[in-house]
Amino acid sequence: MSTVKGDRTVQAASAFEGRRWLFPSALIHALDPDGEGDARRPRRTARDWLVDFSCFFVAILVGLLAADSMTPENTPPTLLVLDQWLGGLSCAAVWLRRRWPVGLAIAMIPIGFLSNTAGGAGMVAFFTLAVHRPFRYVAWIGGVSTALIPLFFWLRPEPELPYLVAVAFTVLLSGCVIGWGMLVRSKRQLMFSLRDRARRAETEAVLRAEQAQRLAREAIAREMHDVLAHRLTLLSVHAGALEFRPDAPREEVARAAGVIRESAHEALQDLREIIGVLRAGDADEGGRPQPTLAALDALVAQSCEAGTKVTLDLRVTDPGAVPASVGRTAYRIVQEGLTNARKHAPGTEVTVSVSGGPGEGLAVHVRNPAPEGDVPHVPGSGQGLIGLTERATLAGGRLEHGARDDGGFEVRAWLPWGSSGR
């Protein structure tokens, strides 16, 4: 997850690189992953300074226009001086709008009621409030200010405009200013929501990748168990025979040593293939081909050389038409059955039956009778059958296993084989 956060930081920095002055400081601060949780006020950008100067000059311009309409004939001199002083202070307070938008907007309600020249600063304050604060602040403060407009023009009528026209124009102008600010805020909120969606998508992508990697490793682990358990069992059987029969004929010793050497070599090749998958992430297309149903004869012959009696009954309508995935799964089931028979019922005869055809599926049975005498427990037993059950289920088939009434053990599986060879 730290890698994802680092990537987001680099992306945010590259997005504003060379164009930082074009964006509001509040937007940059909110979109910067490193700035999350930082309570310090962001520094103004060149765009912020330009906007602040523009707001300041707009407030002054509106104040001058209002002051020009006020004359000693229609306004007492004391109120005229107070009006201009309040208007000047309000224009200066515009520079504080980013730091205290709510406080400035609240302060402008009584000031705007007393000062006609503070109208421009009041509009800037309400615009800033709509940009930087949620709607509930705008509704309460803007509603109070709008409600006081008729009273303001009742006490201080506009000499050049009728009362209703002045009230309607001011209400409309205030609504436009607040609506413009809310539009700016909604656009920023849209950018924030898109940012959050992008972050969630990145997080979900990382989680999916981790899950896929975990599933792939589990599949590789099951494959390792299915393949290596068979090889290592051969090694154990022949090494045990050499240990308990040191006086065996020279030919049997040489044959057992050859099987041990061949099994060790094949196990090493399997390990190299698995390690190659772990390193490269994909299977090596140039490696050895995966076993299919046609390799059952070689598997049975190998088990017979190891001293296991195996009877193979292969009744398949067209072995060459068996799909590769189905044949590979059937091969692994037989391989696991022979391995378990050598582990738990050494010396018994194993019967392997494979039958079926297109449209009816492929049935695989591996049976062995009960062993003669006690057999020591083998650690880690049962994991291979669990993996094969999952593999058969994923292939659309089923696998059952368990003890028989006579004390033996049986593995029964059915795999789908469509009429079109799929």
Number of C-alpha atoms within 10 A of each C-alpha: 10 7 9 13 15 13 13 19 17 13 14 16 17 12 12 14 10 9 9 16 16 12 15 18 19 18 14 19 17 18 19 17 18 15 14 10 8 10 7 8 11 15 11 16 17 15 15 18 14 12 13 19 14 12 20 20 16 17 26 22 16 20 24 19 13 18 18 10 13 18 11 10 7 13 13 11 12 9 13 18 13 13 23 19 15 19 30 19 13 28 26 14 16 23 15 13 21 19 10 15 22 21 13 23 26 19 14 26 22 12 21 24 19 17 26 24 31 30 24 26 33 26 24 26 32 28 25 26 29 28 24 21 15 13 14 10 15 24 13 12 17 21 11 13 21 18 11 15 17 18 13 17 17 13 9 15 16 17 11 8 11 11 15 12 11 18 21 13 12 17 17 13 13 19 17 14 19 24 17 15 21 22 14 16 20 15 12 17 13 11 15 15 12 12 14 13 12 13 15 12 12 16 15 12 12 15 13 12 12 12 12 12 14 12 12 16 15 13 15 16 14 20 18 17 16 21 20 19 18 23 23 15 19 27 21 15 19 21 17 11 17 16 10 10 11 10 9 12 9 10 9 12 18 12 14 22 16 13 20 21 13 15 20 17 13 15 19 14 14 18 15 13 17 19 14 15 16 15 10 10 11 10 14 13 7 6 11 10 8 11 17 20 23 14 13 22 12 10 17 20 14 15 20 13 15 21 17 23 18 19 15 15 12 16 14 17 12 10 16 13 16 24 18 16 16 23 24 18 20 26 21 23 26 24 22 22 27 26 24 22 25 26 20 19 23 20 15 19 18 23 18 22 17 20 17 21 20 19 13 14 18 23 22 21 22 25 24 26 20 19 18 10 7 8 11 8 9 10 6 7 12 10 12 22 20 13 18 23 19 16 19 21 14 10 15 13 19 18 21 14 17 11 14 13 9 8 12 16 22 20 20 17 22 24 23 22 23 15 12 9 14 14
